[in-house]
């Protein structure tokens, strides 16, 4: 389908980027410029209209839904604009949440959560709830949760 004919605006053309293991990748740009759309296409939360999305040598557009779910659980971390924090969980439990989905035991996930809490400068805030944190602190919880999955 031609994007313009459908009354839509193309977000990207000919995007080619490589993120190496161990690198932290940040997308910055003006409001409405398509940053969230790009991240959602990279993780297949939104299906790109054409092209391919490769991750660790695999074309994500060709893998099964089950394989994609496993990949997101164990190999990808994303921080969204609203941070997607769970309001009924404290900082420690918000960060440990994706590790529980991975099936890690409580002591392992709490130890990892404490490591990244230290890394993002939130020591002493482990038992605070999102509503008790500043916007910047909430953002750091979201970043810590993404980092916790290694």
GUTIKOL-169409 format. One record per residue: residue in three letters; chain; x, y, z of N, C-alpha, C in turn. Coordinates in pm, whole numbers. Example, Ala and Ser with C-alpha at 12.3 -4.5 7.8 and 13.67 -1.06 7.14 Angstrom:
tortor rest ALA; kette A; n.X 1319; n.Y -569; n.Z 780; ca.X 1230; ca.Y -450; ca.Z 780; c.X 1320; c.Y -330; c.Z 780
tortor rest SER; kette A; n.X 1285; n.Y -225; n.Z 708; ca.X 1367; ca.Y -106; ca.Z 714; c.X 1290; c.Y 3; c.Z 787
END
This chain:
tortor rest UNK; kette A; n.X 85; n.Y -118; n.Z 0; ca.X 0; ca.Y 0; ca.Z 0; c.X 89; c.Y 124; c.Z 0
tortor rest UNK; kette A; n.X 58; n.Y 218; n.Z -85; ca.X 132; ca.Y 343; ca.Z -88; c.X 91; c.Y 425; c.Z 34
tortor rest UNK; kette A; n.X 187; n.Y 464; n.Z 112; ca.X 162; ca.Y 535; ca.Z 237; c.X 90; c.Y 667; c.Z 213
tortor rest UNK; kette A; n.X 137; n.Y 746; n.Z 117; ca.X 75; ca.Y 876; ca.Z 87; c.X -68; c.Y 857; c.Z 39
tortor rest UNK; kette A; n.X -91; n.Y 755; n.Z -45; ca.X -226; ca.Y 729; ca.Z -97; c.X -322; c.Y 692; c.Z 15
tortor rest UNK; kette A; n.X -269; n.Y 633; n.Z 120; ca.X -353; ca.Y 595; ca.Z 234; c.X -375; c.Y 712; c.Z 329
tortor rest UNK; kette A; n.X -318; n.Y 829; n.Z 297; ca.X -334; ca.Y 946; ca.Z 382; c.X -243; c.Y 945; c.Z 504
tortor rest UNK; kette A; n.X -137; n.Y 867; n.Z 498; ca.X -44; ca.Y 856; ca.Z 610; c.X 86; c.Y 929; c.Z 579
tortor rest UNK; kette A; n.X 164; n.Y 953; n.Z 682; ca.X 294; ca.Y 1016; ca.Z 667; c.X 400; c.Y 912; c.Z 704
tortor rest UNK; kette A; n.X 499; n.Y 895; n.Z 619; ca.X 608; ca.Y 801; ca.Z 648; c.X 693; c.Y 852; c.Z 763
tortor rest UNK; kette A; n.X 724; n.Y 765; n.Z 855; ca.X 806; ca.Y 804; ca.Z 969; c.X 954; c.Y 798; c.Z 935
tortor rest UNK; kette A; n.X 996; n.Y 695; n.Z 862; ca.X 1137; ca.Y 676; ca.Z 832; c.X 1155; c.Y 619; c.Z 693
tortor rest UNK; kette A; n.X 1272; n.Y 649; n.Z 634; ca.X 1314; ca.Y 589; ca.Z 508; c.X 1459; c.Y 547; c.Z 523
tortor rest UNK; kette A; n.X 1491; n.Y 430; n.Z 478; ca.X 1629; ca.Y 382; ca.Z 471; c.X 1703; c.Y 394; c.Z 604
tortor rest UNK; kette A; n.X 1642; n.Y 351; n.Z 711; ca.X 1710; ca.Y 350; ca.Z 841; c.X 1806; c.Y 232; c.Z 843
tortor rest UNK; kette A; n.X 1929; n.Y 260; n.Z 879; ca.X 2029; ca.Y 154; ca.Z 890; c.X 2114; c.Y 187; c.Z 1011
tortor rest UNK; kette A; n.X 2099; n.Y 111; n.Z 1116; ca.X 2180; ca.Y 136; ca.Z 1234; c.X 2223; c.Y 5; c.Z 1295
tortor rest UNK; kette A; n.X 2335; n.Y 11; n.Z 1362; ca.X 2390; ca.Y -108; ca.Z 1425; c.X 2422; c.Y -74; c.Z 1570
tortor rest UNK; kette A; n.X 2372; n.Y -156; n.Z 1659; ca.X 2397; ca.Y -138; ca.Z 1802; c.X 2474; c.Y -261; c.Z 1847
tortor rest UNK; kette A; n.X 2593; n.Y -240; n.Z 1897; ca.X 2678; ca.Y -352; ca.Z 1937; c.X 2651; c.Y -393; c.Z 2081
tortor rest UNK; kette A; n.X 2683; n.Y -518; n.Z 2111; ca.X 2665; ca.Y -571; ca.Z 2246; c.X 2738; c.Y -482; c.Z 2347
tortor rest UNK; kette A; n.X 2669; n.Y -451; n.Z 2456; ca.X 2727; ca.Y -369; ca.Z 2561; c.X 2704; c.Y -220; c.Z 2544
tortor rest UNK; kette A; n.X 2657; n.Y -179; n.Z 2428; ca.X 2630; ca.Y -37; ca.Z 2405; c.X 2492; c.Y -2; c.Z 2459
tortor rest UNK; kette A; n.X 2480; n.Y 119; n.Z 2507; ca.X 2350; ca.Y 173; ca.Z 2546; c.X 2309; c.Y 268; c.Z 2435
tortor rest UNK; kette A; n.X 2190; n.Y 250; n.Z 2385; ca.X 2142; ca.Y 322; ca.Z 2268; c.X 2030; c.Y 415; c.Z 2310
tortor rest UNK; kette A; n.X 2042; n.Y 543; n.Z 2277; ca.X 1942; ca.Y 643; ca.Z 2312; c.X 1893; c.Y 710; c.Z 2184
tortor rest UNK; kette A; n.X 1763; n.Y 724; n.Z 2172; ca.X 1705; ca.Y 794; ca.Z 2058; c.X 1654; c.Y 929; c.Z 2108
tortor rest UNK; kette A; n.X 1702; n.Y 1037; n.Z 2046; ca.X 1659; ca.Y 1171; ca.Z 2084; c.X 1604; c.Y 1241; c.Z 1962
tortor rest UNK; kette A; n.X 1509; n.Y 1331; n.Z 1985; ca.X 1456; ca.Y 1409; ca.Z 1874; c.X 1339; c.Y 1493; c.Z 1919
tortor rest UNK; kette A; n.X 1289; n.Y 1573; n.Z 1829; ca.X 1176; ca.Y 1661; ca.Z 1858; c.X 1050; c.Y 1580; c.Z 1886
tortor rest UNK; kette A; n.X 960; n.Y 1639; n.Z 1958; ca.X 831; ca.Y 1577; ca.Z 1985; c.X 760; c.Y 1548; c.Z 1853
tortor rest UNK; kette A; n.X 710; n.Y 1426; n.Z 1840; ca.X 637; ca.Y 1389; ca.Z 1719; c.X 725; c.Y 1347; c.Z 1602
tortor rest UNK; kette A; n.X 856; n.Y 1338; n.Z 1624; ca.X 946; ca.Y 1305; ca.Z 1512; c.X 955; c.Y 1155; c.Z 1482
tortor rest UNK; kette A; n.X 893; n.Y 1071; n.Z 1565; ca.X 888; ca.Y 928; ca.Z 1536; c.X 980; c.Y 841; c.Z 1620
tortor rest UNK; kette A; n.X 1033; n.Y 895; n.Z 1730; ca.X 1123; ca.Y 816; ca.Z 1814; c.X 1055; c.Y 691; c.Z 1867
tortor rest UNK; kette A; n.X 937; n.Y 707; n.Z 1923; ca.X 864; ca.Y 592; ca.Z 1978; c.X 826; c.Y 493; c.Z 1868
tortor rest UNK; kette A; n.X 789; n.Y 544; n.Z 1752; ca.X 755; ca.Y 456; ca.Z 1640; c.X 875; c.Y 372; c.Z 1600
tortor rest UNK; kette A; n.X 993; n.Y 432; n.Z 1595; ca.X 1114; ca.Y 358; ca.Z 1560; c.X 1141; c.Y 246; c.Z 1661
tortor rest UNK; kette A; n.X 1134; n.Y 277; n.Z 1790; ca.X 1158; ca.Y 175; ca.Z 1892; c.X 1054; c.Y 65; c.Z 1884
tortor rest UNK; kette A; n.X 931; n.Y 102; n.Z 1861; ca.X 825; ca.Y 1; ca.Z 1850; c.X 844; c.Y -86; c.Z 1726
tortor rest UNK; kette A; n.X 893; n.Y -29; n.Z 1617; ca.X 923; ca.Y -110; ca.Z 1499; c.X 1042; c.Y -202; c.Z 1526
tortor rest UNK; kette A; n.X 1143; n.Y -152; n.Z 1596; ca.X 1261; ca.Y -233; ca.Z 1626; c.X 1225; c.Y -354; c.Z 1712
tortor rest UNK; kette A; n.X 1126; n.Y -339; n.Z 1797; ca.X 1086; ca.Y -450; ca.Z 1886; c.X 963; c.Y -523; c.Z 1836
tortor rest UNK; kette A; n.X 911; n.Y -479; n.Z 1722; ca.X 791; ca.Y -535; ca.Z 1658; c.X 666; c.Y -516; c.Z 1742
tortor rest UNK; kette A; n.X 663; n.Y -415; n.Z 1825; ca.X 537; ca.Y -377; ca.Z 1889; c.X 449; c.Y -310; c.Z 1785
tortor rest UNK; kette A; n.X 512; n.Y -254; n.Z 1681; ca.X 445; ca.Y -202; ca.Z 1562; c.X 513; c.Y -270; c.Z 1444
tortor rest UNK; kette A; n.X 434; n.Y -318; n.Z 1350; ca.X 491; ca.Y -385; ca.Z 1233; c.X 533; c.Y -281; c.Z 1129
tortor rest UNK; kette A; n.X 660; n.Y -283; n.Z 1087; ca.X 702; ca.Y -191; ca.Z 981; c.X 630; c.Y -223; c.Z 851
tortor rest UNK; kette A; n.X 609; n.Y -123; n.Z 767; ca.X 537; ca.Y -144; ca.Z 641; c.X 621; c.Y -221; c.Z 540
tortor rest UNK; kette A; n.X 754; n.Y -209; n.Z 549; ca.X 842; ca.Y -287; ca.Z 462; c.X 983; c.Y -286; c.Z 520
tortor rest UNK; kette A; n.X 1070; n.Y -363; n.Z 459; ca.X 1208; ca.Y -373; ca.Z 506; c.X 1224; c.Y -491; c.Z 600
tortor rest UNK; kette A; n.X 1331; n.Y -487; n.Z 677; ca.X 1352; ca.Y -594; ca.Z 774; c.X 1412; c.Y -536; c.Z 901
tortor rest UNK; kette A; n.X 1396; n.Y -609; n.Z 1008; ca.X 1450; ca.Y -571; ca.Z 1138; c.X 1534; c.Y -689; c.Z 1185
tortor rest UNK; kette A; n.X 1664; n.Y -670; n.Z 1191; ca.X 1753; ca.Y -778; ca.Z 1234; c.X 1798; c.Y -755; c.Z 1377
tortor rest UNK; kette A; n.X 1801; n.Y -864; n.Z 1452; ca.X 1851; ca.Y -861; ca.Z 1589; c.X 1929; c.Y -989; c.Z 1609
tortor rest UNK; kette A; n.X 2057; n.Y -974; n.Z 1642; ca.X 2146; ca.Y -1089; ca.Z 1661; c.X 2142; c.Y -1182; c.Z 1539
tortor rest UNK; kette A; n.X 2139; n.Y -1121; n.Z 1420; ca.X 2143; ca.Y -1197; ca.Z 1297; c.X 2012; c.Y -1258; c.Z 1252
tortor rest UNK; kette A; n.X 1905; n.Y -1237; n.Z 1327; ca.X 1774; ca.Y -1293; ca.Z 1291; c.X 1683; c.Y -1181; c.Z 1242
tortor rest UNK; kette A; n.X 1609; n.Y -1209; n.Z 1136; ca.X 1509; ca.Y -1115; ca.Z 1086; c.X 1386; c.Y -1128; c.Z 1175
tortor rest UNK; kette A; n.X 1359; n.Y -1028; n.Z 1256; ca.X 1248; ca.Y -1035; ca.Z 1352; c.X 1112; c.Y -1041; c.Z 1285
tortor rest UNK; kette A; n.X 1106; n.Y -1002; n.Z 1158; ca.X 978; ca.Y -1009; ca.Z 1088; c.X 944; c.Y -1152; c.Z 1046
tortor rest UNK; kette A; n.X 1041; n.Y -1241; n.Z 1058; ca.X 1021; ca.Y -1380; ca.Z 1014; c.X 1018; c.Y -1480; c.Z 1129
tortor rest UNK; kette A; n.X 1037; n.Y -1435; n.Z 1254; ca.X 1035; ca.Y -1531; ca.Z 1365; c.X 893; c.Y -1544; c.Z 1419
tortor rest UNK; kette A; n.X 868; n.Y -1652; n.Z 1488; ca.X 735; ca.Y -1679; ca.Z 1543; c.X 703; c.Y -1584; c.Z 1657
tortor rest UNK; kette A; n.X 575; n.Y -1571; n.Z 1688; ca.X 534; ca.Y -1488; ca.Z 1802; c.X 596; c.Y -1539; c.Z 1931
tortor rest UNK; kette A; n.X 600; n.Y -1671; n.Z 1948; ca.X 658; ca.Y -1730; ca.Z 2070; c.X 807; c.Y -1694; c.Z 2081
tortor rest UNK; kette A; n.X 879; n.Y -1702; n.Z 1970; ca.X 1021; ca.Y -1667; ca.Z 1970; c.X 1040; c.Y -1518; c.Z 1998
tortor rest UNK; kette A; n.X 951; n.Y -1435; n.Z 1945; ca.X 959; ca.Y -1292; ca.Z 1969; c.X 935; c.Y -1259; c.Z 2116
tortor rest UNK; kette A; n.X 839; n.Y -1325; n.Z 2177; ca.X 811; ca.Y -1305; ca.Z 2320; c.X 935; c.Y -1341; c.Z 2402
tortor rest UNK; kette A; n.X 996; n.Y -1454; n.Z 2372; ca.X 1117; ca.Y -1496; ca.Z 2444; c.X 1230; c.Y -1397; c.Z 2425
tortor rest UNK; kette A; n.X 1246; n.Y -1347; n.Z 2303; ca.X 1350; ca.Y -1250; ca.Z 2275; c.X 1328; c.Y -1122; c.Z 2356
tortor rest UNK; kette A; n.X 1205; n.Y -1073; n.Z 2359; ca.X 1175; ca.Y -952; ca.Z 2437; c.X 1201; c.Y -976; c.Z 2585
tortor rest UNK; kette A; n.X 1165; n.Y -1093; n.Z 2635; ca.X 1182; ca.Y -1123; ca.Z 2777; c.X 1328; c.Y -1128; c.Z 2819
tortor rest UNK; kette A; n.X 1413; n.Y -1183; n.Z 2732; ca.X 1549; ca.Y -1214; ca.Z 2774; c.X 1658; c.Y -1130; c.Z 2709
tortor rest UNK; kette A; n.X 1631; n.Y -1063; n.Z 2597; ca.X 1738; ca.Y -997; ca.Z 2524; c.X 1715; c.Y -848; c.Z 2496
tortor rest UNK; kette A; n.X 1594; n.Y -799; n.Z 2518; ca.X 1565; ca.Y -658; ca.Z 2488; c.X 1521; c.Y -586; c.Z 2615
tortor rest UNK; kette A; n.X 1557; n.Y -459; n.Z 2622; ca.X 1507; ca.Y -373; ca.Z 2728; c.X 1466; c.Y -241; c.Z 2666
tortor rest UNK; kette A; n.X 1352; n.Y -190; n.Z 2707; ca.X 1302; ca.Y -65; ca.Z 2651; c.X 1250; c.Y 23; c.Z 2764
tortor rest UNK; kette A; n.X 1269; n.Y 153; n.Z 2749; ca.X 1215; ca.Y 250; ca.Z 2844; c.X 1122; c.Y 341; c.Z 2764
tortor rest UNK; kette A; n.X 996; n.Y 345; n.Z 2802; ca.X 897; ca.Y 425; ca.Z 2730; c.X 878; c.Y 561; c.Z 2796
tortor rest UNK; kette A; n.X 815; n.Y 653; n.Z 2725; ca.X 798; ca.Y 789; ca.Z 2775; c.X 729; c.Y 795; c.Z 2910
tortor rest UNK; kette A; n.X 628; n.Y 713; n.Z 2930; ca.X 557; ca.Y 718; ca.Z 3059; c.X 619; c.Y 623; c.Z 3160
tortor rest UNK; kette A; n.X 731; n.Y 561; n.Z 3124; ca.X 810; ca.Y 472; ca.Z 3208; c.X 740; c.Y 340; c.Z 3240
tortor rest UNK; kette A; n.X 608; n.Y 331; n.Z 3218; ca.X 531; ca.Y 208; ca.Z 3238; c.X 556; c.Y 144; c.Z 3374
tortor rest UNK; kette A; n.X 568; n.Y 226; n.Z 3478; ca.X 588; ca.Y 171; ca.Z 3613; c.X 455; c.Y 120; c.Z 3667
tortor rest UNK; kette A; n.X 463; n.Y 14; n.Z 3744; ca.X 343; ca.Y -43; ca.Z 3805; c.X 320; c.Y 29; c.Z 3937
tortor rest UNK; kette A; n.X 210; n.Y 104; n.Z 3950; ca.X 190; ca.Y 191; ca.Z 4066; c.X 179; c.Y 117; c.Z 4199
tortor rest UNK; kette A; n.X 140; n.Y -9; n.Z 4196; ca.X 124; ca.Y -86; ca.Z 4320; c.X 251; c.Y -157; c.Z 4363
tortor rest UNK; kette A; n.X 360; n.Y -141; n.Z 4286; ca.X 488; ca.Y -202; ca.Z 4321; c.X 588; c.Y -94; c.Z 4358
tortor rest UNK; kette A; n.X 673; n.Y -122; n.Z 4458; ca.X 776; ca.Y -27; ca.Z 4494; c.X 891; c.Y -33; c.Z 4393
tortor rest UNK; kette A; n.X 992; n.Y 51; n.Z 4413; ca.X 1104; ca.Y 61; ca.Z 4319; c.X 1170; c.Y -75; c.Z 4298
tortor rest UNK; kette A; n.X 1203; n.Y -143; n.Z 4408; ca.X 1270; ca.Y -273; ca.Z 4399; c.X 1187; c.Y -372; c.Z 4318
tortor rest UNK; kette A; n.X 1059; n.Y -380; n.Z 4347; ca.X 973; ca.Y -476; ca.Z 4278; c.X 945; c.Y -437; c.Z 4133
tortor rest UNK; kette A; n.X 937; n.Y -306; n.Z 4104; ca.X 921; ca.Y -263; ca.Z 3965; c.X 1042; c.Y -305; c.Z 3882
tortor rest UNK; kette A; n.X 1160; n.Y -289; n.Z 3937; ca.X 1283; ca.Y -324; ca.Z 3865; c.X 1294; c.Y -476; c.Z 3850
tortor rest UNK; kette A; n.X 1254; n.Y -549; n.Z 3953; ca.X 1264; ca.Y -696; ca.Z 3950; c.X 1154; c.Y -761; c.Z 3867
tortor rest UNK; kette A; n.X 1049; n.Y -686; n.Z 3833; ca.X 933; ca.Y -745; ca.Z 3765; c.X 967; c.Y -823; c.Z 3638
tortor rest UNK; kette A; n.X 1044; n.Y -766; n.Z 3543; ca.X 1073; ca.Y -845; ca.Z 3422; c.X 1154; c.Y -971; c.Z 3452
tortor rest UNK; kette A; n.X 1230; n.Y -970; n.Z 3560; ca.X 1308; ca.Y -1088; ca.Z 3597; c.X 1216; c.Y -1199; c.Z 3648
tortor rest UNK; kette A; n.X 1106; n.Y -1159; n.Z 3712; ca.X 1008; ca.Y -1260; ca.Z 3756; c.X 940; c.Y -1323; c.Z 3635
tortor rest UNK; kette A; n.X 916; n.Y -1244; n.Z 3531; ca.X 858; ca.Y -1297; ca.Z 3408; c.X 955; c.Y -1396; c.Z 3342
tortor rest UNK; kette A; n.X 1084; n.Y -1370; n.Z 3357; ca.X 1185; ca.Y -1462; ca.Z 3304; c.X 1194; c.Y -1591; c.Z 3385
tortor rest UNK; kette A; n.X 1130; n.Y -1593; n.Z 3503; ca.X 1132; ca.Y -1713; ca.Z 3585; c.X 1244; c.Y -1718; c.Z 3687
tortor rest UNK; kette A; n.X 1312; n.Y -1605; n.Z 3710; ca.X 1420; ca.Y -1603; ca.Z 3808; c.X 1362; c.Y -1608; c.Z 3949
tortor rest UNK; kette A; n.X 1435; n.Y -1674; n.Z 4039; ca.X 1386; ca.Y -1683; ca.Z 4178; c.X 1400; c.Y -1548; c.Z 4247
tortor rest UNK; kette A; n.X 1326; n.Y -1532; n.Z 4355; ca.X 1315; ca.Y -1403; ca.Z 4424; c.X 1451; c.Y -1348; c.Z 4467
tortor rest UNK; kette A; n.X 1537; n.Y -1430; n.Z 4526; ca.X 1665; ca.Y -1378; ca.Z 4576; c.X 1754; c.Y -1332; c.Z 4460
tortor rest UNK; kette A; n.X 1753; n.Y -1403; n.Z 4349; ca.X 1833; ca.Y -1365; ca.Z 4232; c.X 1784; c.Y -1234; c.Z 4174
tortor rest UNK; kette A; n.X 1652; n.Y -1221; n.Z 4157; ca.X 1600; ca.Y -1098; ca.Z 4096; c.X 1616; c.Y -978; c.Z 4189
tortor rest UNK; kette A; n.X 1603; n.Y -997; n.Z 4321; ca.X 1623; ca.Y -885; ca.Z 4413; c.X 1768; c.Y -841; c.Z 4415
tortor rest UNK; kette A; n.X 1861; n.Y -938; n.Z 4409; ca.X 2003; ca.Y -903; ca.Z 4406; c.X 2036; c.Y -822; c.Z 4281
tortor rest UNK; kette A; n.X 1985; n.Y -865; n.Z 4167; ca.X 2009; ca.Y -792; ca.Z 4042; c.X 1944; c.Y -654; c.Z 4047
tortor rest UNK; kette A; n.X 1822; n.Y -646; n.Z 4101; ca.X 1754; ca.Y -517; ca.Z 4112; c.X 1835; c.Y -421; c.Z 4200
tortor rest UNK; kette A; n.X 1891; n.Y -471; n.Z 4308; ca.X 1972; ca.Y -386; ca.Z 4397; c.X 2099; c.Y -337; c.Z 4325
tortor rest UNK; kette A; n.X 2157; n.Y -421; n.Z 4241; ca.X 2275; ca.Y -380; ca.Z 4163; c.X 2242; c.Y -260; c.Z 4075
tortor rest UNK; kette A; n.X 2132; n.Y -268; n.Z 4002; ca.X 2100; ca.Y -159; ca.Z 3909; c.X 2044; c.Y -38; c.Z 3983
tortor rest UNK; kette A; n.X 1982; n.Y -57; n.Z 4099; ca.X 1939; ca.Y 56; ca.Z 4181; c.X 2060; c.Y 140; c.Z 4218
tortor rest UNK; kette A; n.X 2168; n.Y 74; n.Z 4256; ca.X 2293; ca.Y 143; ca.Z 4288; c.X 2347; c.Y 214; c.Z 4164
tortor rest UNK; kette A; n.X 2343; n.Y 146; n.Z 4052; ca.X 2396; ca.Y 198; ca.Z 3926; c.X 2327; c.Y 327; c.Z 3883
tortor rest UNK; kette A; n.X 2195; n.Y 336; n.Z 3903; ca.X 2120; ca.Y 455; ca.Z 3859; c.X 2101; c.Y 558; c.Z 3971
tortor rest UNK; kette A; n.X 2164; n.Y 534; n.Z 4085; ca.X 2162; ca.Y 633; ca.Z 4193; c.X 2032; c.Y 640; c.Z 4272
tortor rest UNK; kette A; n.X 1966; n.Y 528; n.Z 4291; ca.X 1840; ca.Y 527; ca.Z 4366; c.X 1850; c.Y 452; c.Z 4499
tortor rest UNK; kette A; n.X 1972; n.Y 427; n.Z 4546; ca.X 1987; ca.Y 361; ca.Z 4676; c.X 1916; c.Y 443; c.Z 4783
tortor rest UNK; kette A; n.X 1843; n.Y 374; n.Z 4869; ca.X 1764; ca.Y 442; ca.Z 4972; c.X 1620; c.Y 465; c.Z 4929
tortor rest UNK; kette A; n.X 1590; n.Y 440; n.Z 4803; ca.X 1454; ca.Y 459; ca.Z 4751; c.X 1388; c.Y 325; c.Z 4716
tortor rest UNK; kette A; n.X 1448; n.Y 214; n.Z 4753; ca.X 1400; ca.Y 81; ca.Z 4715; c.X 1254; c.Y 57; c.Z 4750
tortor rest UNK; kette A; n.X 1209; n.Y 112; n.Z 4861; ca.X 1073; ca.Y 84; ca.Z 4908; c.X 975; c.Y 198; c.Z 4881
tortor rest UNK; kette A; n.X 1018; n.Y 295; n.Z 4799; ca.X 929; ca.Y 403; ca.Z 4757; c.X 840; c.Y 352; c.Z 4643
tortor rest UNK; kette A; n.X 722; n.Y 408; n.Z 4634; ca.X 630; ca.Y 377; ca.Z 4524; c.X 643; c.Y 486; c.Z 4418
tortor rest UNK; kette A; n.X 606; n.Y 458; n.Z 4293; ca.X 622; ca.Y 558; ca.Z 4187; c.X 564; c.Y 695; c.Z 4222
tortor rest UNK; kette A; n.X 450; n.Y 698; n.Z 4287; ca.X 387; ca.Y 827; ca.Z 4321; c.X 472; c.Y 909; c.Z 4419
tortor rest UNK; kette A; n.X 566; n.Y 845; n.Z 4486; ca.X 652; ca.Y 913; ca.Z 4583; c.X 783; c.Y 961; c.Z 4522
tortor rest UNK; kette A; n.X 801; n.Y 939; n.Z 4394; ca.X 926; ca.Y 974; ca.Z 4326; c.X 906; c.Y 1093; c.Z 4232
tortor rest UNK; kette A; n.X 1013; n.Y 1166; n.Z 4209; ca.X 1009; ca.Y 1273; ca.Z 4108; c.X 1005; c.Y 1210; c.Z 3969
tortor rest UNK; kette A; n.X 976; n.Y 1292; n.Z 3869; ca.X 974; ca.Y 1242; ca.Z 3732; c.X 1109; c.Y 1183; c.Z 3690
tortor rest UNK; kette A; n.X 1217; n.Y 1250; n.Z 3729; ca.X 1351; ca.Y 1200; ca.Z 3696; c.X 1381; c.Y 1068; c.Z 3764
tortor rest UNK; kette A; n.X 1337; n.Y 1054; n.Z 3889; ca.X 1358; ca.Y 928; ca.Z 3960; c.X 1275; c.Y 816; c.Z 3897
tortor rest UNK; kette A; n.X 1152; n.Y 847; n.Z 3855; ca.X 1070; ca.Y 747; ca.Z 3787; c.X 1138; c.Y 702; c.Z 3657
tortor rest UNK; kette A; n.X 1196; n.Y 797; n.Z 3587; ca.X 1266; ca.Y 763; ca.Z 3463; c.X 1384; c.Y 670; c.Z 3493
tortor rest UNK; kette A; n.X 1456; n.Y 696; n.Z 3601; ca.X 1569; ca.Y 610; ca.Z 3638; c.X 1523; c.Y 470; c.Z 3676
tortor rest UNK; kette A; n.X 1404; n.Y 458; n.Z 3737; ca.X 1348; ca.Y 325; ca.Z 3765; c.X 1324; c.Y 251; c.Z 3634
tortor rest UNK; kette A; n.X 1267; n.Y 321; n.Z 3536; ca.X 1244; ca.Y 259; ca.Z 3405; c.X 1374; c.Y 216; c.Z 3339
tortor rest UNK; kette A; n.X 1476; n.Y 299; n.Z 3349; ca.X 1607; ca.Y 264; ca.Z 3292; c.X 1666; c.Y 145; c.Z 3366
tortor rest UNK; kette A; n.X 1655; n.Y 147; n.Z 3499; ca.X 1708; ca.Y 36; ca.Z 3580; c.X 1638; c.Y -95; c.Z 3545
tortor rest UNK; kette A; n.X 1508; n.Y -89; n.Z 3524; ca.X 1433; ca.Y -210; ca.Z 3488; c.X 1483; c.Y -265; c.Z 3354
tortor rest UNK; kette A; n.X 1510; n.Y -175; n.Z 3261; ca.X 1563; ca.Y -218; ca.Z 3131; c.X 1702; c.Y -279; c.Z 3146
tortor rest UNK; kette A; n.X 1787; n.Y -218; n.Z 3228; ca.X 1922; ca.Y -269; ca.Z 3249; c.X 1924; c.Y -401; c.Z 3326
tortor rest UNK; kette A; n.X 1826; n.Y -421; n.Z 3411; ca.X 1824; ca.Y -541; ca.Z 3496; c.X 1819; c.Y -670; c.Z 3415
tortor rest UNK; kette A; n.X 1759; n.Y -664; n.Z 3298; ca.X 1746; ca.Y -785; ca.Z 3217; c.X 1875; c.Y -823; c.Z 3146
tortor rest UNK; kette A; n.X 1979; n.Y -742; n.Z 3162; ca.X 2109; ca.Y -763; ca.Z 3099; c.X 2090; c.Y -776; c.Z 2951
END
